[in-house]
């Protein structure tokens, strides 16, 4: 899927995959790809700015760790990030339900 189609949704998706467990950028990208059935291939040029944006908003925090023998920045949700993830999920349910109702009316 084109990365421009993720615009406005990537932060929400990252919060969702970080709910499972902390992870480094590549692992988070893999989780998005796996959970979306290969639909969301997120390029580094989009992934890391989104993670930095979430960190500036105090929704995630990061630390340097050694993962598989390599030094990597590992991201995890903050308590505020967990709250934002819950709010985001509810907002998405309302939005996607409304879109489904509109589209169903076109059939």
N, CA, C and O atoms as CSV, one atom per row, in Angstrom:
chain,resi,resn,atom,element,x,y,z
A,1,UNK,N,N,0.845,-1.171,0.000
A,1,UNK,CA,C,0.000,0.000,0.000
A,1,UNK,C,C,0.893,1.238,0.000
A,1,UNK,O,O,1.935,1.263,0.655
A,2,UNK,N,N,0.486,2.233,-0.720
A,2,UNK,CA,C,1.248,3.477,-0.756
A,2,UNK,C,C,1.258,4.105,0.627
A,2,UNK,O,O,0.246,4.126,1.327
A,3,UNK,N,N,2.435,4.622,1.011
A,3,UNK,CA,C,2.569,5.211,2.350
A,3,UNK,C,C,1.703,6.449,2.515
A,3,UNK,O,O,1.339,6.791,3.640
A,4,UNK,N,N,1.358,7.142,1.406
A,4,UNK,CA,C,0.518,8.336,1.543
A,4,UNK,C,C,-0.898,7.981,1.996
A,4,UNK,O,O,-1.609,8.835,2.526
A,5,UNK,N,N,-1.308,6.736,1.794
A,5,UNK,CA,C,-2.628,6.317,2.260
A,5,UNK,C,C,-2.666,6.142,3.774
A,5,UNK,O,O,-3.739,6.116,4.378
A,6,UNK,N,N,-1.484,6.021,4.382
A,6,UNK,CA,C,-1.396,5.897,5.841
A,6,UNK,C,C,-1.399,7.255,6.538
A,6,UNK,O,O,-1.549,7.336,7.757
A,7,UNK,N,N,-1.233,8.313,5.759
A,7,UNK,CA,C,-1.153,9.651,6.341
A,7,UNK,C,C,-2.319,9.883,7.297
A,7,UNK,O,O,-3.479,9.666,6.946
A,8,UNK,N,N,-2.000,10.317,8.482
A,8,UNK,CA,C,-3.030,10.566,9.484
A,8,UNK,C,C,-3.394,9.341,10.317
A,8,UNK,O,O,-4.104,9.455,11.316
A,9,UNK,N,N,-2.909,8.173,9.909
A,9,UNK,CA,C,-3.251,6.946,10.628
A,9,UNK,C,C,-2.041,6.251,11.239
A,9,UNK,O,O,-2.191,5.384,12.101
A,10,UNK,N,N,-0.848,6.625,10.800
A,10,UNK,CA,C,0.348,5.927,11.247
A,10,UNK,C,C,0.555,6.029,12.756
A,10,UNK,O,O,0.925,5.043,13.393
A,11,UNK,N,N,0.324,7.198,13.333
A,11,UNK,CA,C,0.483,7.339,14.782
A,11,UNK,C,C,-0.440,6.376,15.518
A,11,UNK,O,O,-0.025,5.707,16.465
A,12,UNK,N,N,-1.674,6.310,15.084
A,12,UNK,CA,C,-2.675,5.423,15.692
A,12,UNK,C,C,-2.231,3.966,15.579
A,12,UNK,O,O,-2.359,3.199,16.533
A,13,UNK,N,N,-1.713,3.590,14.423
A,13,UNK,CA,C,-1.273,2.215,14.204
A,13,UNK,C,C,-0.048,1.873,15.056
A,13,UNK,O,O,0.053,0.767,15.588
A,14,UNK,N,N,0.874,2.816,15.183
A,14,UNK,CA,C,2.043,2.577,16.024
A,14,UNK,C,C,1.656,2.424,17.488
A,14,UNK,O,O,2.191,1.562,18.185
A,15,UNK,N,N,0.735,3.250,17.956
A,15,UNK,CA,C,0.271,3.100,19.338
A,15,UNK,C,C,-0.336,1.713,19.541
A,15,UNK,O,O,-0.148,1.090,20.586
A,16,UNK,N,N,-1.064,1.237,18.534
A,16,UNK,CA,C,-1.700,-0.087,18.648
A,16,UNK,C,C,-0.661,-1.200,18.739
A,16,UNK,O,O,-0.788,-2.086,19.583
A,17,UNK,N,N,0.370,-1.173,17.882
A,17,UNK,CA,C,1.343,-2.262,17.933
A,17,UNK,C,C,2.268,-2.144,19.136
A,17,UNK,O,O,2.841,-3.144,19.569
A,18,UNK,N,N,2.423,-0.951,19.679
A,18,UNK,CA,C,3.213,-0.793,20.894
A,18,UNK,C,C,2.455,-1.257,22.130
A,18,UNK,O,O,3.059,-1.459,23.184
A,19,UNK,N,N,1.151,-1.427,22.018
A,19,UNK,CA,C,0.358,-1.935,23.127
A,19,UNK,C,C,0.778,-3.362,23.455
A,19,UNK,O,O,0.762,-3.763,24.619
A,20,UNK,N,N,1.152,-4.127,22.442
A,20,UNK,CA,C,1.563,-5.527,22.615
A,20,UNK,C,C,2.811,-5.628,23.471
A,20,UNK,O,O,2.834,-6.344,24.472
A,21,UNK,N,N,3.853,-4.902,23.069
A,21,UNK,CA,C,5.133,-4.923,23.769
A,21,UNK,C,C,6.029,-3.859,23.155
A,21,UNK,O,O,5.799,-3.428,22.025
A,22,UNK,N,N,7.056,-3.431,23.895
A,22,UNK,CA,C,8.001,-2.465,23.332
A,22,UNK,C,C,8.704,-3.062,22.114
A,22,UNK,O,O,8.715,-4.278,21.927
A,23,UNK,N,N,9.283,-2.203,21.300
A,23,UNK,CA,C,10.021,-2.706,20.153
A,23,UNK,C,C,10.853,-1.635,19.492
A,23,UNK,O,O,10.610,-0.441,19.668
A,24,UNK,N,N,11.841,-2.075,18.724
A,24,UNK,CA,C,12.650,-1.148,17.942
A,24,UNK,C,C,11.938,-0.906,16.612
A,24,UNK,O,O,11.007,-1.627,16.252
A,25,UNK,N,N,12.388,0.109,15.896
A,25,UNK,CA,C,11.693,0.531,14.683
A,25,UNK,C,C,11.415,-0.574,13.687
A,25,UNK,O,O,10.290,-0.708,13.206
A,26,UNK,N,N,12.433,-1.372,13.371
A,26,UNK,CA,C,12.229,-2.430,12.389
A,26,UNK,C,C,11.194,-3.440,12.879
A,26,UNK,O,O,10.353,-3.891,12.101
A,27,UNK,N,N,11.249,-3.795,14.150
A,27,UNK,CA,C,10.282,-4.755,14.698
A,27,UNK,C,C,8.863,-4.188,14.627
A,27,UNK,O,O,7.916,-4.917,14.332
A,28,UNK,N,N,8.718,-2.896,14.894
A,28,UNK,CA,C,7.395,-2.275,14.823
A,28,UNK,C,C,6.885,-2.284,13.384
A,28,UNK,O,O,5.706,-2.535,13.137
A,29,UNK,N,N,7.779,-2.009,12.445
A,29,UNK,CA,C,7.408,-2.056,11.035
A,29,UNK,C,C,6.950,-3.460,10.645
A,29,UNK,O,O,5.972,-3.619,9.915
A,30,UNK,N,N,7.657,-4.471,11.131
A,30,UNK,CA,C,7.291,-5.860,10.857
A,30,UNK,C,C,5.929,-6.198,11.452
A,30,UNK,O,O,5.122,-6.874,10.814
A,31,UNK,N,N,5.670,-5.731,12.674
A,31,UNK,CA,C,4.361,-5.989,13.307
A,31,UNK,C,C,3.237,-5.381,12.488
A,31,UNK,O,O,2.201,-6.012,12.275
A,32,UNK,N,N,3.446,-4.145,12.025
A,32,UNK,CA,C,2.423,-3.499,11.195
A,32,UNK,C,C,2.179,-4.304,9.924
A,32,UNK,O,O,1.036,-4.517,9.522
A,33,UNK,N,N,3.257,-4.744,9.303
A,33,UNK,CA,C,3.145,-5.512,8.074
A,33,UNK,C,C,2.420,-6.831,8.323
A,33,UNK,O,O,1.519,-7.199,7.570
A,34,UNK,N,N,2.811,-7.540,9.376
A,34,UNK,CA,C,2.196,-8.836,9.687
A,34,UNK,C,C,0.730,-8.687,10.062
A,34,UNK,O,O,-0.123,-9.403,9.539
A,35,UNK,N,N,0.435,-7.757,10.967
A,35,UNK,CA,C,-0.951,-7.614,11.432
A,35,UNK,C,C,-1.881,-7.101,10.347
A,35,UNK,O,O,-3.091,-7.315,10.417
A,36,UNK,N,N,-1.326,-6.420,9.338
A,36,UNK,CA,C,-2.163,-5.914,8.248
A,36,UNK,C,C,-2.202,-6.878,7.065
A,36,UNK,O,O,-2.749,-6.547,6.013
A,37,UNK,N,N,-1.631,-8.056,7.232
A,37,UNK,CA,C,-1.618,-9.019,6.133
A,37,UNK,C,C,-0.793,-8.533,4.949
A,37,UNK,O,O,-1.087,-8.860,3.799
A,38,UNK,N,N,0.245,-7.748,5.239
A,38,UNK,CA,C,1.118,-7.246,4.181
A,38,UNK,C,C,0.652,-5.960,3.536
A,38,UNK,O,O,1.285,-5.476,2.597
A,39,UNK,N,N,-0.434,-5.400,4.016
A,39,UNK,CA,C,-0.978,-4.175,3.425
A,39,UNK,C,C,-0.165,-2.945,3.792
A,39,UNK,O,O,0.017,-2.056,2.960
A,40,UNK,N,N,0.328,-2.879,5.024
A,40,UNK,CA,C,1.038,-1.686,5.483
A,40,UNK,C,C,2.540,-1.903,5.497
A,40,UNK,O,O,3.099,-2.372,6.487
A,41,UNK,N,N,3.177,-1.565,4.414
A,41,UNK,CA,C,4.633,-1.533,4.374
A,41,UNK,C,C,5.041,-0.094,4.658
A,41,UNK,O,O,4.843,0.783,3.817
A,42,UNK,N,N,5.605,0.154,5.824
A,42,UNK,CA,C,5.908,1.526,6.235
A,42,UNK,C,C,7.388,1.804,5.997
A,42,UNK,O,O,8.244,1.155,6.599
A,43,UNK,N,N,7.700,2.764,5.123
A,43,UNK,CA,C,9.113,3.090,4.885
A,43,UNK,C,C,9.730,3.811,6.083
A,43,UNK,O,O,9.037,4.487,6.842
A,44,UNK,N,N,11.048,3.652,6.235
A,44,UNK,CA,C,11.752,4.299,7.344
A,44,UNK,C,C,11.513,5.798,7.358
A,44,UNK,O,O,11.438,6.409,8.423
A,45,UNK,N,N,11.394,6.388,6.180
A,45,UNK,CA,C,11.184,7.828,6.068
A,45,UNK,C,C,9.873,8.299,6.680
A,45,UNK,O,O,9.704,9.489,6.946
A,46,UNK,N,N,8.958,7.389,6.902
A,46,UNK,CA,C,7.691,7.716,7.572
A,46,UNK,C,C,7.688,7.214,9.011
A,46,UNK,O,O,7.149,7.868,9.903
A,47,UNK,N,N,8.293,6.049,9.231
A,47,UNK,CA,C,8.245,5.403,10.537
A,47,UNK,C,C,8.945,6.218,11.622
A,47,UNK,O,O,8.351,6.521,12.657
A,48,UNK,N,N,10.195,6.566,11.386
A,48,UNK,CA,C,10.964,7.224,12.444
A,48,UNK,C,C,10.472,8.638,12.762
A,48,UNK,O,O,10.468,9.017,13.933
A,49,UNK,N,N,10.063,9.426,11.780
A,49,UNK,CA,C,9.467,10.723,12.144
A,49,UNK,C,C,8.196,10.561,12.983
A,49,UNK,O,O,7.943,11.357,13.887
A,50,UNK,N,N,7.397,9.528,12.685
A,50,UNK,CA,C,6.186,9.282,13.475
A,50,UNK,C,C,6.547,8.903,14.907
A,50,UNK,O,O,5.927,9.390,15.853
A,51,UNK,N,N,7.538,8.042,15.071
A,51,UNK,CA,C,7.968,7.656,16.420
A,51,UNK,C,C,8.516,8.864,17.182
A,51,UNK,O,O,8.256,9.010,18.377
A,52,UNK,N,N,9.263,9.720,16.507
A,52,UNK,CA,C,9.779,10.927,17.152
A,52,UNK,C,C,8.650,11.868,17.541
A,52,UNK,O,O,8.690,12.485,18.605
A,53,UNK,N,N,7.643,11.979,16.680
A,53,UNK,CA,C,6.467,12.816,16.969
A,53,UNK,C,C,5.732,12.290,18.211
A,53,UNK,O,O,5.329,13.069,19.075
A,54,UNK,N,N,5.563,10.973,18.292
A,54,UNK,CA,C,4.900,10.367,19.444
A,54,UNK,C,C,5.730,10.567,20.710
A,54,UNK,O,O,5.178,10.746,21.796
A,55,UNK,N,N,7.043,10.535,20.569
A,55,UNK,CA,C,7.912,10.738,21.729
A,55,UNK,C,C,7.839,12.191,22.202
A,55,UNK,O,O,7.780,12.447,23.404
A,56,UNK,N,N,7.842,13.137,21.268
A,56,UNK,CA,C,7.709,14.552,21.653
A,56,UNK,C,C,6.385,14.830,22.349
A,56,UNK,O,O,6.297,15.712,23.203
A,57,UNK,N,N,5.360,14.075,21.983
A,57,UNK,CA,C,4.037,14.240,22.597
A,57,UNK,C,C,3.911,13.464,23.904
A,57,UNK,O,O,2.837,13.428,24.504
A,58,UNK,N,N,5.008,12.841,24.347
A,58,UNK,CA,C,5.039,12.045,25.581
A,58,UNK,C,C,4.087,10.854,25.550
A,58,UNK,O,O,3.592,10.418,26.589
A,59,UNK,N,N,3.834,10.333,24.351
A,59,UNK,CA,C,2.996,9.140,24.221
A,59,UNK,C,C,3.839,7.872,24.183
A,59,UNK,O,O,3.357,6.786,24.503
A,60,UNK,N,N,5.096,8.019,23.789
A,60,UNK,CA,C,6.050,6.913,23.847
A,60,UNK,C,C,7.349,7.437,24.446
A,60,UNK,O,O,7.621,8.637,24.449
A,61,UNK,N,N,8.126,6.514,24.944
A,61,UNK,CA,C,9.469,6.817,25.434
A,61,UNK,C,C,10.409,5.835,24.771
A,61,UNK,O,O,9.978,4.785,24.293
A,62,UNK,N,N,11.678,6.163,24.738
A,62,UNK,CA,C,12.623,5.249,24.111
A,62,UNK,C,C,13.902,5.167,24.936
A,62,UNK,O,O,14.273,6.094,25.657
A,63,UNK,N,N,14.550,4.029,24.800
A,63,UNK,CA,C,15.835,3.803,25.448
A,63,UNK,C,C,16.711,3.046,24.464
A,63,UNK,O,O,16.217,2.363,23.567
A,64,UNK,N,N,18.004,3.178,24.645
A,64,UNK,CA,C,18.937,2.411,23.828
A,64,UNK,C,C,19.166,1.067,24.499
A,64,UNK,O,O,19.486,1.007,25.686
A,65,UNK,N,N,19.003,-0.012,23.739
A,65,UNK,CA,C,19.217,-1.369,24.229
A,65,UNK,C,C,20.023,-2.152,23.196
A,65,UNK,O,O,20.149,-1.743,22.042
A,66,UNK,N,N,20.554,-3.264,23.627
A,66,UNK,CA,C,21.202,-4.188,22.697
A,66,UNK,C,C,20.160,-5.247,22.333
A,66,UNK,O,O,19.671,-5.971,23.199
A,67,UNK,N,N,19.831,-5.329,21.053
A,67,UNK,CA,C,18.843,-6.285,20.554
A,67,UNK,C,C,19.527,-7.102,19.468
A,67,UNK,O,O,20.021,-6.549,18.485
A,68,UNK,N,N,19.554,-8.413,19.644
A,68,UNK,CA,C,20.208,-9.310,18.679
A,68,UNK,C,C,21.646,-8.864,18.404
A,68,UNK,O,O,22.113,-8.911,17.266
A,69,UNK,N,N,22.340,-8.430,19.463
A,69,UNK,CA,C,23.728,-8.025,19.336
A,69,UNK,C,C,23.955,-6.653,18.734
A,69,UNK,O,O,25.099,-6.248,18.524
A,70,UNK,N,N,22.871,-5.928,18.451
A,70,UNK,CA,C,22.983,-4.603,17.853
A,70,UNK,C,C,22.357,-3.555,18.767
A,70,UNK,O,O,21.356,-3.812,19.436
A,71,UNK,N,N,22.957,-2.386,18.782
A,71,UNK,CA,C,22.422,-1.286,19.581
A,71,UNK,C,C,21.237,-0.681,18.833
A,71,UNK,O,O,21.368,-0.247,17.689
A,72,UNK,N,N,20.082,-0.659,19.491
A,72,UNK,CA,C,18.857,-0.149,18.859
A,72,UNK,C,C,18.055,0.668,19.857
A,72,UNK,O,O,18.106,0.439,21.066
A,73,UNK,N,N,17.320,1.620,19.321
A,73,UNK,CA,C,16.416,2.411,20.148
A,73,UNK,C,C,15.114,1.634,20.264
A,73,UNK,O,O,14.491,1.300,19.256
A,74,UNK,N,N,14.709,1.350,21.485
A,74,UNK,CA,C,13.492,0.580,21.742
A,74,UNK,C,C,12.426,1.525,22.286
A,74,UNK,O,O,12.665,2.285,23.225
A,75,UNK,N,N,11.260,1.461,21.683
A,75,UNK,CA,C,10.143,2.347,22.025
A,75,UNK,C,C,9.109,1.603,22.854
A,75,UNK,O,O,8.872,0.413,22.648
A,76,UNK,N,N,8.495,2.316,23.794
A,76,UNK,CA,C,7.391,1.737,24.566
A,76,UNK,C,C,6.390,2.831,24.900
A,76,UNK,O,O,6.723,4.015,24.949
A,77,UNK,N,N,5.160,2.404,25.128
A,77,UNK,CA,C,4.098,3.355,25.474
A,77,UNK,C,C,4.296,3.915,26.873
A,77,UNK,O,O,4.754,3.219,27.779
A,78,UNK,N,N,3.946,5.171,27.029
A,78,UNK,CA,C,3.864,5.781,28.351
A,78,UNK,C,C,2.425,5.595,28.834
A,78,UNK,O,O,1.571,5.175,28.053
A,79,UNK,N,N,2.142,5.895,30.094
A,79,UNK,CA,C,0.735,5.849,30.533
A,79,UNK,C,C,-0.160,6.750,29.674
A,79,UNK,O,O,-1.288,6.377,29.351
A,80,UNK,N,N,0.336,7.922,29.307
A,80,UNK,CA,C,-0.450,8.814,28.435
A,80,UNK,C,C,-0.655,8.175,27.066
A,80,UNK,O,O,-1.703,8.361,26.446
A,81,UNK,N,N,0.342,7.419,26.588
A,81,UNK,CA,C,0.219,6.718,25.312
A,81,UNK,C,C,-0.837,5.631,25.368
A,81,UNK,O,O,-1.568,5.422,24.399
A,82,UNK,N,N,-0.924,4.942,26.489
A,82,UNK,CA,C,-1.966,3.913,26.651
A,82,UNK,C,C,-3.356,4.556,26.623
A,82,UNK,O,O,-4.281,4.032,26.002
A,83,UNK,N,N,-3.488,5.684,27.297
A,83,UNK,CA,C,-4.768,6.405,27.275
A,83,UNK,C,C,-5.102,6.869,25.863
A,83,UNK,O,O,-6.239,6.734,25.408
A,84,UNK,N,N,-4.093,7.422,25.165
A,84,UNK,CA,C,-4.311,7.905,23.803
A,84,UNK,C,C,-4.679,6.757,22.868
A,84,UNK,O,O,-5.497,6.924,21.963
A,85,UNK,N,N,-4.076,5.603,23.089
A,85,UNK,CA,C,-4.387,4.434,22.265
A,85,UNK,C,C,-5.837,4.011,22.454
A,85,UNK,O,O,-6.517,3.683,21.482
A,86,UNK,N,N,-6.316,4.015,23.689
A,86,UNK,CA,C,-7.709,3.656,23.966
A,86,UNK,C,C,-8.666,4.665,23.338
A,86,UNK,O,O,-9.660,4.284,22.720
A,87,UNK,N,N,-8.362,5.950,23.499
A,87,UNK,CA,C,-9.201,6.995,22.911
A,87,UNK,C,C,-9.204,6.895,21.390
A,87,UNK,O,O,-10.242,7.062,20.751
A,88,UNK,N,N,-8.037,6.623,20.819
A,88,UNK,CA,C,-7.907,6.498,19.377
A,88,UNK,C,C,-8.714,5.324,18.846
A,88,UNK,O,O,-9.348,5.428,17.796
A,89,UNK,N,N,-8.695,4.211,19.565
A,89,UNK,CA,C,-9.452,3.030,19.140
A,89,UNK,C,C,-10.948,3.325,19.135
A,89,UNK,O,O,-11.658,2.933,18.209
A,90,UNK,N,N,-11.421,4.008,20.159
A,90,UNK,CA,C,-12.846,4.362,20.224
A,90,UNK,C,C,-13.210,5.336,19.107
A,90,UNK,O,O,-14.250,5.187,18.465
A,91,UNK,N,N,-12.364,6.323,18.877
A,91,UNK,CA,C,-12.591,7.289,17.803
A,91,UNK,C,C,-12.645,6.571,16.457
A,91,UNK,O,O,-13.493,6.881,15.620
A,92,UNK,N,N,-11.740,5.610,16.247
A,92,UNK,CA,C,-11.715,4.863,14.992
A,92,UNK,C,C,-12.980,4.033,14.822
A,92,UNK,O,O,-13.529,3.967,13.723
A,93,UNK,N,N,-13.447,3.402,15.887
A,93,UNK,CA,C,-14.686,2.610,15.795
A,93,UNK,C,C,-15.862,3.482,15.356
A,93,UNK,O,O,-16.662,3.079,14.512
A,94,UNK,N,N,-15.960,4.671,15.931
A,94,UNK,CA,C,-17.052,5.584,15.542
A,94,UNK,C,C,-16.902,6.015,14.083
A,94,UNK,O,O,-17.866,5.991,13.318
A,95,UNK,N,N,-15.693,6.407,13.708
A,95,UNK,CA,C,-15.442,6.887,12.352
A,95,UNK,C,C,-15.680,5.795,11.314
A,95,UNK,O,O,-16.403,6.008,10.341
A,96,UNK,N,N,-15.067,4.613,11.521
A,96,UNK,CA,C,-15.194,3.548,10.528
A,96,UNK,C,C,-16.635,3.039,10.445
A,96,UNK,O,O,-17.093,2.655,9.368
A,97,UNK,N,N,-17.348,3.033,11.567
A,97,UNK,CA,C,-18.758,2.643,11.539
A,97,UNK,C,C,-19.583,3.618,10.720
A,97,UNK,O,O,-20.465,3.212,9.963
A,98,UNK,N,N,-19.297,4.908,10.871
A,98,UNK,CA,C,-20.027,5.920,10.094
A,98,UNK,C,C,-19.711,5.786,8.610
A,98,UNK,O,O,-20.611,5.907,7.779
A,99,UNK,N,N,-18.445,5.536,8.259
A,99,UNK,CA,C,-18.072,5.355,6.858
A,99,UNK,C,C,-18.776,4.121,6.298
A,99,UNK,O,O,-19.307,4.161,5.189
A,100,UNK,N,N,-18.784,3.035,7.052
A,100,UNK,CA,C,-19.467,1.819,6.604
A,100,UNK,C,C,-20.943,2.082,6.341
A,100,UNK,O,O,-21.497,1.596,5.355
A,101,UNK,N,N,-21.580,2.849,7.220
A,101,UNK,CA,C,-23.009,3.159,7.026
A,101,UNK,C,C,-23.232,3.980,5.772
A,101,UNK,O,O,-24.201,3.748,5.050
A,102,UNK,N,N,-22.362,4.928,5.501
A,102,UNK,CA,C,-22.502,5.762,4.304
A,102,UNK,C,C,-22.282,4.916,3.058
A,102,UNK,O,O,-23.059,4.997,2.106
A,103,UNK,N,N,-21.227,4.102,3.058
A,103,UNK,CA,C,-20.929,3.283,1.885
A,103,UNK,C,C,-22.020,2.242,1.663
A,103,UNK,O,O,-22.402,1.986,0.521
A,104,UNK,N,N,-22.519,1.647,2.725
A,104,UNK,CA,C,-23.587,0.651,2.593
A,104,UNK,C,C,-24.831,1.276,1.948
A,104,UNK,O,O,-25.574,0.603,1.234
A,105,UNK,N,N,-25.044,2.555,2.205
A,105,UNK,CA,C,-26.182,3.253,1.622
A,105,UNK,C,C,-26.055,3.455,0.118
A,105,UNK,O,O,-27.039,3.733,-0.567
A,106,UNK,N,N,-24.815,3.310,-0.392
A,106,UNK,CA,C,-24.586,3.486,-1.819
A,106,UNK,C,C,-24.818,2.212,-2.607
A,106,UNK,O,O,-24.969,2.253,-3.828
A,107,UNK,N,N,-24.847,1.084,-1.923
A,107,UNK,CA,C,-24.956,-0.207,-2.625
A,107,UNK,C,C,-26.327,-0.407,-3.221
A,107,UNK,O,O,-26.586,-1.437,-3.843
